[in-house]
Amino acid sequence: MNPDEKTGQLIVVSGPSGVGKGTICRAVMLRLPEVCLSVSATTRPQAETEVDGQDYYFMTRDVFEVGISEGRFLEYAEVFGNYYGTPKDKIDSLLSEGKTVFLEIDVQGGRQAKALYPNALLLFVLPPDMDTLNQRLRLRGRDTREIASRRLREAEAEIDAAKEFYEHFVVNDNLKQTIETVVGIIQNQVTDLSQA
């Protein structure tokens, strides 16, 4: 590799709904200002409080589907009738600037990211146990009892899938300690890459 060439680090953060991924990512970014969060694209309607390009890249379904056919997404999925995906050009641009980029996606997306970016670090956030995850999902108050139960079943399948190829697993039983652990993993990974 050319020593003048800047290459950032892609960090995939996955874990079940309610495990605290977003909270952990935000806290790590406050501690490590060189880390930024990837912005996803979506076809869902833009809320009044949301900013295009900051919260999401808002697209029409037609534009998104053209992007799919042209291979412009690192990963994408259709959820409840709307597309969500990661624009590959945005990731490439941030990495070429030498940035460390958080990509908060599911395990299937993590597998796709690793195929495209072999140096990507795959980090999976685990709950202390399924009972604790169930309590967290219910306390969030976002979902009906049925949806929370479905999320719990999906969590078990996602954990099993992650065990096949994720490199780092962090149990979020103490948020402060979990953040410290994730910061340490990132600092070690970025140092290792810069010395490679």
PyMOL commands that place a pseudoatom at each C-alpha (Angstrom):
pseudoatom trace, name=CA, resn=MET, resi=1, chain=A, elem=C, hetatm=0, pos=[0.000, 0.000, 0.000]
pseudoatom trace, name=CA, resn=ASN, resi=2, chain=A, elem=C, hetatm=0, pos=[1.192, 3.505, -0.811]
pseudoatom trace, name=CA, resn=PRO, resi=3, chain=A, elem=C, hetatm=0, pos=[2.276, 5.180, 2.487]
pseudoatom trace, name=CA, resn=ASP, resi=4, chain=A, elem=C, hetatm=0, pos=[0.690, 8.461, 1.333]
pseudoatom trace, name=CA, resn=GLU, resi=5, chain=A, elem=C, hetatm=0, pos=[-2.643, 6.739, 0.750]
pseudoatom trace, name=CA, resn=LYS, resi=6, chain=A, elem=C, hetatm=0, pos=[-5.108, 7.281, 3.587]
pseudoatom trace, name=CA, resn=THR, resi=7, chain=A, elem=C, hetatm=0, pos=[-7.180, 4.267, 4.497]
pseudoatom trace, name=CA, resn=GLY, resi=8, chain=A, elem=C, hetatm=0, pos=[-9.714, 4.378, 7.257]
pseudoatom trace, name=CA, resn=GLN, resi=9, chain=A, elem=C, hetatm=0, pos=[-11.249, 1.560, 9.261]
pseudoatom trace, name=CA, resn=LEU, resi=10, chain=A, elem=C, hetatm=0, pos=[-14.760, 0.196, 8.878]
pseudoatom trace, name=CA, resn=ILE, resi=11, chain=A, elem=C, hetatm=0, pos=[-16.294, -1.080, 12.113]
pseudoatom trace, name=CA, resn=VAL, resi=12, chain=A, elem=C, hetatm=0, pos=[-19.541, -3.026, 11.867]
pseudoatom trace, name=CA, resn=VAL, resi=13, chain=A, elem=C, hetatm=0, pos=[-21.577, -2.903, 15.072]
pseudoatom trace, name=CA, resn=SER, resi=14, chain=A, elem=C, hetatm=0, pos=[-24.409, -5.409, 15.310]
pseudoatom trace, name=CA, resn=GLY, resi=15, chain=A, elem=C, hetatm=0, pos=[-26.623, -6.792, 18.022]
pseudoatom trace, name=CA, resn=PRO, resi=16, chain=A, elem=C, hetatm=0, pos=[-30.255, -7.438, 18.835]
pseudoatom trace, name=CA, resn=SER, resi=17, chain=A, elem=C, hetatm=0, pos=[-32.814, -4.645, 19.146]
pseudoatom trace, name=CA, resn=GLY, resi=18, chain=A, elem=C, hetatm=0, pos=[-32.705, -3.165, 22.641]
pseudoatom trace, name=CA, resn=VAL, resi=19, chain=A, elem=C, hetatm=0, pos=[-29.113, -4.197, 23.409]
pseudoatom trace, name=CA, resn=GLY, resi=20, chain=A, elem=C, hetatm=0, pos=[-27.835, -0.594, 23.378]
pseudoatom trace, name=CA, resn=LYS, resi=21, chain=A, elem=C, hetatm=0, pos=[-25.917, -0.385, 20.065]
pseudoatom trace, name=CA, resn=GLY, resi=22, chain=A, elem=C, hetatm=0, pos=[-26.925, 3.205, 19.345]
pseudoatom trace, name=CA, resn=THR, resi=23, chain=A, elem=C, hetatm=0, pos=[-26.096, 4.392, 22.856]
pseudoatom trace, name=CA, resn=ILE, resi=24, chain=A, elem=C, hetatm=0, pos=[-22.707, 2.682, 22.710]
pseudoatom trace, name=CA, resn=CYS, resi=25, chain=A, elem=C, hetatm=0, pos=[-21.888, 4.124, 19.258]
pseudoatom trace, name=CA, resn=ARG, resi=26, chain=A, elem=C, hetatm=0, pos=[-22.804, 7.671, 20.341]
pseudoatom trace, name=CA, resn=ALA, resi=27, chain=A, elem=C, hetatm=0, pos=[-20.725, 7.402, 23.527]
pseudoatom trace, name=CA, resn=VAL, resi=28, chain=A, elem=C, hetatm=0, pos=[-17.705, 6.001, 21.654]
pseudoatom trace, name=CA, resn=MET, resi=29, chain=A, elem=C, hetatm=0, pos=[-17.901, 8.844, 19.107]
pseudoatom trace, name=CA, resn=LEU, resi=30, chain=A, elem=C, hetatm=0, pos=[-17.772, 11.374, 21.962]
pseudoatom trace, name=CA, resn=ARG, resi=31, chain=A, elem=C, hetatm=0, pos=[-14.622, 9.664, 23.263]
pseudoatom trace, name=CA, resn=LEU, resi=32, chain=A, elem=C, hetatm=0, pos=[-13.003, 9.159, 19.854]
pseudoatom trace, name=CA, resn=PRO, resi=33, chain=A, elem=C, hetatm=0, pos=[-13.719, 12.176, 17.622]
pseudoatom trace, name=CA, resn=GLU, resi=34, chain=A, elem=C, hetatm=0, pos=[-12.058, 10.487, 14.626]
pseudoatom trace, name=CA, resn=VAL, resi=35, chain=A, elem=C, hetatm=0, pos=[-14.913, 7.948, 14.587]
pseudoatom trace, name=CA, resn=CYS, resi=36, chain=A, elem=C, hetatm=0, pos=[-18.038, 8.816, 12.601]
pseudoatom trace, name=CA, resn=LEU, resi=37, chain=A, elem=C, hetatm=0, pos=[-21.335, 7.027, 12.057]
pseudoatom trace, name=CA, resn=SER, resi=38, chain=A, elem=C, hetatm=0, pos=[-22.390, 5.974, 8.587]
pseudoatom trace, name=CA, resn=VAL, resi=39, chain=A, elem=C, hetatm=0, pos=[-25.660, 7.548, 7.408]
pseudoatom trace, name=CA, resn=SER, resi=40, chain=A, elem=C, hetatm=0, pos=[-28.137, 5.128, 5.841]
pseudoatom trace, name=CA, resn=ALA, resi=41, chain=A, elem=C, hetatm=0, pos=[-30.474, 5.721, 2.932]
pseudoatom trace, name=CA, resn=THR, resi=42, chain=A, elem=C, hetatm=0, pos=[-34.188, 5.009, 3.204]
pseudoatom trace, name=CA, resn=THR, resi=43, chain=A, elem=C, hetatm=0, pos=[-37.420, 5.245, 1.248]
pseudoatom trace, name=CA, resn=ARG, resi=44, chain=A, elem=C, hetatm=0, pos=[-39.512, 5.896, 4.339]
pseudoatom trace, name=CA, resn=PRO, resi=45, chain=A, elem=C, hetatm=0, pos=[-41.031, 9.361, 4.673]
pseudoatom trace, name=CA, resn=GLN, resi=46, chain=A, elem=C, hetatm=0, pos=[-38.853, 12.061, 6.229]
pseudoatom trace, name=CA, resn=ALA, resi=47, chain=A, elem=C, hetatm=0, pos=[-40.059, 13.241, 9.650]
pseudoatom trace, name=CA, resn=GLU, resi=48, chain=A, elem=C, hetatm=0, pos=[-40.288, 16.996, 10.251]
pseudoatom trace, name=CA, resn=THR, resi=49, chain=A, elem=C, hetatm=0, pos=[-37.390, 16.896, 12.711]
pseudoatom trace, name=CA, resn=GLU, resi=50, chain=A, elem=C, hetatm=0, pos=[-35.080, 14.901, 10.428]
pseudoatom trace, name=CA, resn=VAL, resi=51, chain=A, elem=C, hetatm=0, pos=[-32.357, 16.369, 8.235]
pseudoatom trace, name=CA, resn=ASP, resi=52, chain=A, elem=C, hetatm=0, pos=[-31.602, 14.795, 4.846]
pseudoatom trace, name=CA, resn=GLY, resi=53, chain=A, elem=C, hetatm=0, pos=[-27.980, 13.638, 4.762]
pseudoatom trace, name=CA, resn=GLN, resi=54, chain=A, elem=C, hetatm=0, pos=[-27.671, 13.766, 8.533]
pseudoatom trace, name=CA, resn=ASP, resi=55, chain=A, elem=C, hetatm=0, pos=[-30.369, 11.425, 9.854]
pseudoatom trace, name=CA, resn=TYR, resi=56, chain=A, elem=C, hetatm=0, pos=[-30.834, 9.515, 6.593]
pseudoatom trace, name=CA, resn=TYR, resi=57, chain=A, elem=C, hetatm=0, pos=[-30.464, 10.043, 2.876]
pseudoatom trace, name=CA, resn=PHE, resi=58, chain=A, elem=C, hetatm=0, pos=[-34.132, 10.145, 1.895]
pseudoatom trace, name=CA, resn=MET, resi=59, chain=A, elem=C, hetatm=0, pos=[-34.875, 8.634, -1.527]
pseudoatom trace, name=CA, resn=THR, resi=60, chain=A, elem=C, hetatm=0, pos=[-37.859, 7.653, -3.591]
pseudoatom trace, name=CA, resn=ARG, resi=61, chain=A, elem=C, hetatm=0, pos=[-38.444, 3.946, -4.051]
pseudoatom trace, name=CA, resn=ASP, resi=62, chain=A, elem=C, hetatm=0, pos=[-37.569, 4.248, -7.762]
pseudoatom trace, name=CA, resn=VAL, resi=63, chain=A, elem=C, hetatm=0, pos=[-34.220, 5.940, -7.053]
pseudoatom trace, name=CA, resn=PHE, resi=64, chain=A, elem=C, hetatm=0, pos=[-33.388, 3.366, -4.383]
pseudoatom trace, name=CA, resn=GLU, resi=65, chain=A, elem=C, hetatm=0, pos=[-34.218, 0.463, -6.714]
pseudoatom trace, name=CA, resn=VAL, resi=66, chain=A, elem=C, hetatm=0, pos=[-31.982, 1.939, -9.434]
pseudoatom trace, name=CA, resn=GLY, resi=67, chain=A, elem=C, hetatm=0, pos=[-29.227, 2.076, -6.798]
pseudoatom trace, name=CA, resn=ILE, resi=68, chain=A, elem=C, hetatm=0, pos=[-29.822, -1.598, -5.996]
pseudoatom trace, name=CA, resn=SER, resi=69, chain=A, elem=C, hetatm=0, pos=[-29.640, -2.611, -9.663]
pseudoatom trace, name=CA, resn=GLU, resi=70, chain=A, elem=C, hetatm=0, pos=[-26.424, -0.617, -10.130]
pseudoatom trace, name=CA, resn=GLY, resi=71, chain=A, elem=C, hetatm=0, pos=[-24.775, -2.083, -7.013]
pseudoatom trace, name=CA, resn=ARG, resi=72, chain=A, elem=C, hetatm=0, pos=[-24.554, 1.242, -5.177]
pseudoatom trace, name=CA, resn=PHE, resi=73, chain=A, elem=C, hetatm=0, pos=[-25.398, -0.197, -1.743]
pseudoatom trace, name=CA, resn=LEU, resi=74, chain=A, elem=C, hetatm=0, pos=[-22.995, -1.978, 0.559]
pseudoatom trace, name=CA, resn=GLU, resi=75, chain=A, elem=C, hetatm=0, pos=[-26.052, -3.674, 2.016]
pseudoatom trace, name=CA, resn=TYR, resi=76, chain=A, elem=C, hetatm=0, pos=[-29.794, -3.085, 1.996]
pseudoatom trace, name=CA, resn=ALA, resi=77, chain=A, elem=C, hetatm=0, pos=[-33.019, -4.602, 3.260]
pseudoatom trace, name=CA, resn=GLU, resi=78, chain=A, elem=C, hetatm=0, pos=[-36.732, -3.991, 2.961]
pseudoatom trace, name=CA, resn=VAL, resi=79, chain=A, elem=C, hetatm=0, pos=[-38.366, -3.503, 6.353]
pseudoatom trace, name=CA, resn=PHE, resi=80, chain=A, elem=C, hetatm=0, pos=[-42.121, -2.999, 6.746]
pseudoatom trace, name=CA, resn=GLY, resi=81, chain=A, elem=C, hetatm=0, pos=[-42.443, -1.857, 3.119]
pseudoatom trace, name=CA, resn=ASN, resi=82, chain=A, elem=C, hetatm=0, pos=[-39.529, 0.597, 3.117]
pseudoatom trace, name=CA, resn=TYR, resi=83, chain=A, elem=C, hetatm=0, pos=[-35.968, 0.124, 1.918]
pseudoatom trace, name=CA, resn=TYR, resi=84, chain=A, elem=C, hetatm=0, pos=[-32.986, 0.863, 4.156]
pseudoatom trace, name=CA, resn=GLY, resi=85, chain=A, elem=C, hetatm=0, pos=[-29.411, 0.619, 2.930]
pseudoatom trace, name=CA, resn=THR, resi=86, chain=A, elem=C, hetatm=0, pos=[-25.837, 1.850, 3.177]
pseudoatom trace, name=CA, resn=PRO, resi=87, chain=A, elem=C, hetatm=0, pos=[-24.605, 3.887, 0.185]
pseudoatom trace, name=CA, resn=LYS, resi=88, chain=A, elem=C, hetatm=0, pos=[-21.232, 2.368, -0.728]
pseudoatom trace, name=CA, resn=ASP, resi=89, chain=A, elem=C, hetatm=0, pos=[-19.852, 5.611, -2.210]
pseudoatom trace, name=CA, resn=LYS, resi=90, chain=A, elem=C, hetatm=0, pos=[-20.335, 7.415, 1.123]
pseudoatom trace, name=CA, resn=ILE, resi=91, chain=A, elem=C, hetatm=0, pos=[-18.417, 4.697, 2.993]
pseudoatom trace, name=CA, resn=ASP, resi=92, chain=A, elem=C, hetatm=0, pos=[-15.630, 4.700, 0.394]
pseudoatom trace, name=CA, resn=SER, resi=93, chain=A, elem=C, hetatm=0, pos=[-15.333, 8.482, 0.627]
pseudoatom trace, name=CA, resn=LEU, resi=94, chain=A, elem=C, hetatm=0, pos=[-15.026, 8.453, 4.436]
pseudoatom trace, name=CA, resn=LEU, resi=95, chain=A, elem=C, hetatm=0, pos=[-12.501, 5.595, 4.378]
pseudoatom trace, name=CA, resn=SER, resi=96, chain=A, elem=C, hetatm=0, pos=[-10.394, 7.376, 1.736]
pseudoatom trace, name=CA, resn=GLU, resi=97, chain=A, elem=C, hetatm=0, pos=[-10.245, 10.369, 4.120]
pseudoatom trace, name=CA, resn=GLY, resi=98, chain=A, elem=C, hetatm=0, pos=[-8.733, 8.049, 6.745]
pseudoatom trace, name=CA, resn=LYS, resi=99, chain=A, elem=C, hetatm=0, pos=[-11.844, 8.034, 8.944]
pseudoatom trace, name=CA, resn=THR, resi=100, chain=A, elem=C, hetatm=0, pos=[-12.950, 5.259, 11.264]
pseudoatom trace, name=CA, resn=VAL, resi=101, chain=A, elem=C, hetatm=0, pos=[-16.560, 4.550, 10.297]
pseudoatom trace, name=CA, resn=PHE, resi=102, chain=A, elem=C, hetatm=0, pos=[-19.214, 2.881, 12.468]
pseudoatom trace, name=CA, resn=LEU, resi=103, chain=A, elem=C, hetatm=0, pos=[-21.756, 0.915, 10.494]
pseudoatom trace, name=CA, resn=GLU, resi=104, chain=A, elem=C, hetatm=0, pos=[-24.673, -0.104, 12.724]
pseudoatom trace, name=CA, resn=ILE, resi=105, chain=A, elem=C, hetatm=0, pos=[-26.333, -2.918, 10.782]
pseudoatom trace, name=CA, resn=ASP, resi=106, chain=A, elem=C, hetatm=0, pos=[-27.663, -6.447, 11.199]
pseudoatom trace, name=CA, resn=VAL, resi=107, chain=A, elem=C, hetatm=0, pos=[-25.631, -9.641, 10.900]
pseudoatom trace, name=CA, resn=GLN, resi=108, chain=A, elem=C, hetatm=0, pos=[-26.617, -10.246, 7.270]
pseudoatom trace, name=CA, resn=GLY, resi=109, chain=A, elem=C, hetatm=0, pos=[-25.347, -6.749, 6.420]
pseudoatom trace, name=CA, resn=GLY, resi=110, chain=A, elem=C, hetatm=0, pos=[-22.213, -7.453, 8.448]
pseudoatom trace, name=CA, resn=ARG, resi=111, chain=A, elem=C, hetatm=0, pos=[-21.491, -10.494, 6.310]
pseudoatom trace, name=CA, resn=GLN, resi=112, chain=A, elem=C, hetatm=0, pos=[-21.894, -8.386, 3.136]
pseudoatom trace, name=CA, resn=ALA, resi=113, chain=A, elem=C, hetatm=0, pos=[-19.655, -5.641, 4.559]
pseudoatom trace, name=CA, resn=LYS, resi=114, chain=A, elem=C, hetatm=0, pos=[-16.909, -8.151, 5.405]
pseudoatom trace, name=CA, resn=ALA, resi=115, chain=A, elem=C, hetatm=0, pos=[-17.030, -9.552, 1.868]
pseudoatom trace, name=CA, resn=LEU, resi=116, chain=A, elem=C, hetatm=0, pos=[-16.561, -6.062, 0.377]
pseudoatom trace, name=CA, resn=TYR, resi=117, chain=A, elem=C, hetatm=0, pos=[-14.149, -4.763, 3.045]
pseudoatom trace, name=CA, resn=PRO, resi=118, chain=A, elem=C, hetatm=0, pos=[-12.036, -7.706, 4.283]
pseudoatom trace, name=CA, resn=ASN, resi=119, chain=A, elem=C, hetatm=0, pos=[-10.301, -5.489, 6.889]
pseudoatom trace, name=CA, resn=ALA, resi=120, chain=A, elem=C, hetatm=0, pos=[-13.637, -4.518, 8.471]
pseudoatom trace, name=CA, resn=LEU, resi=121, chain=A, elem=C, hetatm=0, pos=[-13.821, -5.167, 12.209]
pseudoatom trace, name=CA, resn=LEU, resi=122, chain=A, elem=C, hetatm=0, pos=[-17.004, -7.007, 13.173]
pseudoatom trace, name=CA, resn=LEU, resi=123, chain=A, elem=C, hetatm=0, pos=[-18.222, -6.289, 16.699]
pseudoatom trace, name=CA, resn=PHE, resi=124, chain=A, elem=C, hetatm=0, pos=[-21.366, -7.834, 18.172]
pseudoatom trace, name=CA, resn=VAL, resi=125, chain=A, elem=C, hetatm=0, pos=[-23.071, -6.450, 21.283]
pseudoatom trace, name=CA, resn=LEU, resi=126, chain=A, elem=C, hetatm=0, pos=[-24.703, -9.120, 23.443]
pseudoatom trace, name=CA, resn=PRO, resi=127, chain=A, elem=C, hetatm=0, pos=[-27.244, -8.727, 26.233]
pseudoatom trace, name=CA, resn=PRO, resi=128, chain=A, elem=C, hetatm=0, pos=[-26.269, -10.183, 29.635]
pseudoatom trace, name=CA, resn=ASP, resi=129, chain=A, elem=C, hetatm=0, pos=[-29.046, -12.746, 29.062]
pseudoatom trace, name=CA, resn=MET, resi=130, chain=A, elem=C, hetatm=0, pos=[-32.339, -13.025, 27.187]
pseudoatom trace, name=CA, resn=ASP, resi=131, chain=A, elem=C, hetatm=0, pos=[-34.450, -12.085, 30.242]
pseudoatom trace, name=CA, resn=THR, resi=132, chain=A, elem=C, hetatm=0, pos=[-32.561, -8.771, 30.537]
pseudoatom trace, name=CA, resn=LEU, resi=133, chain=A, elem=C, hetatm=0, pos=[-33.028, -8.125, 26.808]
pseudoatom trace, name=CA, resn=ASN, resi=134, chain=A, elem=C, hetatm=0, pos=[-36.741, -8.847, 27.147]
pseudoatom trace, name=CA, resn=GLN, resi=135, chain=A, elem=C, hetatm=0, pos=[-36.982, -6.318, 30.016]
pseudoatom trace, name=CA, resn=ARG, resi=136, chain=A, elem=C, hetatm=0, pos=[-35.082, -3.678, 28.008]
pseudoatom trace, name=CA, resn=LEU, resi=137, chain=A, elem=C, hetatm=0, pos=[-37.364, -4.154, 25.016]
pseudoatom trace, name=CA, resn=ARG, resi=138, chain=A, elem=C, hetatm=0, pos=[-40.461, -3.759, 27.169]
pseudoatom trace, name=CA, resn=LEU, resi=139, chain=A, elem=C, hetatm=0, pos=[-39.060, -0.722, 29.039]
pseudoatom trace, name=CA, resn=ARG, resi=140, chain=A, elem=C, hetatm=0, pos=[-38.361, 1.058, 25.746]
pseudoatom trace, name=CA, resn=GLY, resi=141, chain=A, elem=C, hetatm=0, pos=[-42.107, 1.152, 25.221]
pseudoatom trace, name=CA, resn=ARG, resi=142, chain=A, elem=C, hetatm=0, pos=[-41.717, 1.329, 21.433]
pseudoatom trace, name=CA, resn=ASP, resi=143, chain=A, elem=C, hetatm=0, pos=[-43.224, -2.042, 20.598]
pseudoatom trace, name=CA, resn=THR, resi=144, chain=A, elem=C, hetatm=0, pos=[-46.380, -3.984, 21.310]
pseudoatom trace, name=CA, resn=ARG, resi=145, chain=A, elem=C, hetatm=0, pos=[-45.976, -7.156, 23.351]
pseudoatom trace, name=CA, resn=GLU, resi=146, chain=A, elem=C, hetatm=0, pos=[-46.199, -9.222, 20.127]
pseudoatom trace, name=CA, resn=ILE, resi=147, chain=A, elem=C, hetatm=0, pos=[-43.477, -7.216, 18.354]
pseudoatom trace, name=CA, resn=ALA, resi=148, chain=A, elem=C, hetatm=0, pos=[-41.241, -7.362, 21.451]
pseudoatom trace, name=CA, resn=SER, resi=149, chain=A, elem=C, hetatm=0, pos=[-41.665, -11.155, 21.517]
pseudoatom trace, name=CA, resn=ARG, resi=150, chain=A, elem=C, hetatm=0, pos=[-40.792, -11.356, 17.822]
pseudoatom trace, name=CA, resn=ARG, resi=151, chain=A, elem=C, hetatm=0, pos=[-37.696, -9.184, 18.384]
pseudoatom trace, name=CA, resn=LEU, resi=152, chain=A, elem=C, hetatm=0, pos=[-36.628, -11.571, 21.154]
pseudoatom trace, name=CA, resn=ARG, resi=153, chain=A, elem=C, hetatm=0, pos=[-36.938, -14.595, 18.838]
pseudoatom trace, name=CA, resn=GLU, resi=154, chain=A, elem=C, hetatm=0, pos=[-35.020, -12.729, 16.121]
pseudoatom trace, name=CA, resn=ALA, resi=155, chain=A, elem=C, hetatm=0, pos=[-32.317, -11.848, 18.676]
pseudoatom trace, name=CA, resn=GLU, resi=156, chain=A, elem=C, hetatm=0, pos=[-31.611, -15.517, 19.372]
pseudoatom trace, name=CA, resn=ALA, resi=157, chain=A, elem=C, hetatm=0, pos=[-31.242, -16.265, 15.651]
pseudoatom trace, name=CA, resn=GLU, resi=158, chain=A, elem=C, hetatm=0, pos=[-29.030, -13.202, 15.126]
pseudoatom trace, name=CA, resn=ILE, resi=159, chain=A, elem=C, hetatm=0, pos=[-26.726, -14.172, 18.026]
pseudoatom trace, name=CA, resn=ASP, resi=160, chain=A, elem=C, hetatm=0, pos=[-26.350, -17.679, 16.604]
pseudoatom trace, name=CA, resn=ALA, resi=161, chain=A, elem=C, hetatm=0, pos=[-25.540, -16.287, 13.128]
pseudoatom trace, name=CA, resn=ALA, resi=162, chain=A, elem=C, hetatm=0, pos=[-22.996, -13.807, 14.523]
pseudoatom trace, name=CA, resn=LYS, resi=163, chain=A, elem=C, hetatm=0, pos=[-21.081, -16.583, 16.289]
pseudoatom trace, name=CA, resn=GLU, resi=164, chain=A, elem=C, hetatm=0, pos=[-20.127, -17.931, 12.860]
pseudoatom trace, name=CA, resn=PHE, resi=165, chain=A, elem=C, hetatm=0, pos=[-17.994, -14.978, 11.749]
pseudoatom trace, name=CA, resn=TYR, resi=166, chain=A, elem=C, hetatm=0, pos=[-17.908, -11.957, 14.094]
pseudoatom trace, name=CA, resn=GLU, resi=167, chain=A, elem=C, hetatm=0, pos=[-14.501, -11.352, 15.702]
pseudoatom trace, name=CA, resn=HIS, resi=168, chain=A, elem=C, hetatm=0, pos=[-15.439, -9.432, 18.840]
pseudoatom trace, name=CA, resn=PHE, resi=169, chain=A, elem=C, hetatm=0, pos=[-18.305, -9.996, 21.259]
pseudoatom trace, name=CA, resn=VAL, resi=170, chain=A, elem=C, hetatm=0, pos=[-19.051, -7.505, 24.025]
pseudoatom trace, name=CA, resn=VAL, resi=171, chain=A, elem=C, hetatm=0, pos=[-21.672, -8.149, 26.710]
pseudoatom trace, name=CA, resn=ASN, resi=172, chain=A, elem=C, hetatm=0, pos=[-23.521, -4.961, 27.610]
pseudoatom trace, name=CA, resn=ASP, resi=173, chain=A, elem=C, hetatm=0, pos=[-24.202, -5.618, 31.280]
pseudoatom trace, name=CA, resn=ASN, resi=174, chain=A, elem=C, hetatm=0, pos=[-22.559, -2.395, 32.475]
pseudoatom trace, name=CA, resn=LEU, resi=175, chain=A, elem=C, hetatm=0, pos=[-22.819, 0.441, 29.952]
pseudoatom trace, name=CA, resn=LYS, resi=176, chain=A, elem=C, hetatm=0, pos=[-19.747, 2.355, 31.176]
pseudoatom trace, name=CA, resn=GLN, resi=177, chain=A, elem=C, hetatm=0, pos=[-17.563, -0.760, 31.068]
pseudoatom trace, name=CA, resn=THR, resi=178, chain=A, elem=C, hetatm=0, pos=[-18.986, -1.776, 27.678]
pseudoatom trace, name=CA, resn=ILE, resi=179, chain=A, elem=C, hetatm=0, pos=[-18.071, 1.629, 26.224]
pseudoatom trace, name=CA, resn=GLU, resi=180, chain=A, elem=C, hetatm=0, pos=[-14.526, 1.305, 27.634]
pseudoatom trace, name=CA, resn=THR, resi=181, chain=A, elem=C, hetatm=0, pos=[-14.191, -2.153, 26.091]
pseudoatom trace, name=CA, resn=VAL, resi=182, chain=A, elem=C, hetatm=0, pos=[-15.385, -0.973, 22.668]
pseudoatom trace, name=CA, resn=VAL, resi=183, chain=A, elem=C, hetatm=0, pos=[-13.046, 2.055, 22.801]
pseudoatom trace, name=CA, resn=GLY, resi=184, chain=A, elem=C, hetatm=0, pos=[-10.153, -0.311, 23.610]
pseudoatom trace, name=CA, resn=ILE, resi=185, chain=A, elem=C, hetatm=0, pos=[-11.004, -2.673, 20.739]
pseudoatom trace, name=CA, resn=ILE, resi=186, chain=A, elem=C, hetatm=0, pos=[-11.150, 0.229, 18.269]
pseudoatom trace, name=CA, resn=GLN, resi=187, chain=A, elem=C, hetatm=0, pos=[-7.908, 1.784, 19.490]
pseudoatom trace, name=CA, resn=ASN, resi=188, chain=A, elem=C, hetatm=0, pos=[-6.109, -1.572, 19.220]
pseudoatom trace, name=CA, resn=GLN, resi=189, chain=A, elem=C, hetatm=0, pos=[-7.517, -2.266, 15.767]
pseudoatom trace, name=CA, resn=VAL, resi=190, chain=A, elem=C, hetatm=0, pos=[-6.660, 1.161, 14.341]
pseudoatom trace, name=CA, resn=THR, resi=191, chain=A, elem=C, hetatm=0, pos=[-3.115, 0.952, 15.826]
pseudoatom trace, name=CA, resn=ASP, resi=192, chain=A, elem=C, hetatm=0, pos=[-2.644, -2.543, 14.372]
pseudoatom trace, name=CA, resn=LEU, resi=193, chain=A, elem=C, hetatm=0, pos=[-3.719, -1.325, 10.926]
pseudoatom trace, name=CA, resn=SER, resi=194, chain=A, elem=C, hetatm=0, pos=[-1.454, 1.712, 10.963]
pseudoatom trace, name=CA, resn=GLN, resi=195, chain=A, elem=C, hetatm=0, pos=[1.520, -0.535, 11.756]
pseudoatom trace, name=CA, resn=ALA, resi=196, chain=A, elem=C, hetatm=0, pos=[0.662, -3.134, 9.077]
for i in range(1, 196): cmd.bond("trace and resi %d" % i, "trace and resi %d" % (i + 1))
show_as sticks, trace
zoom trace
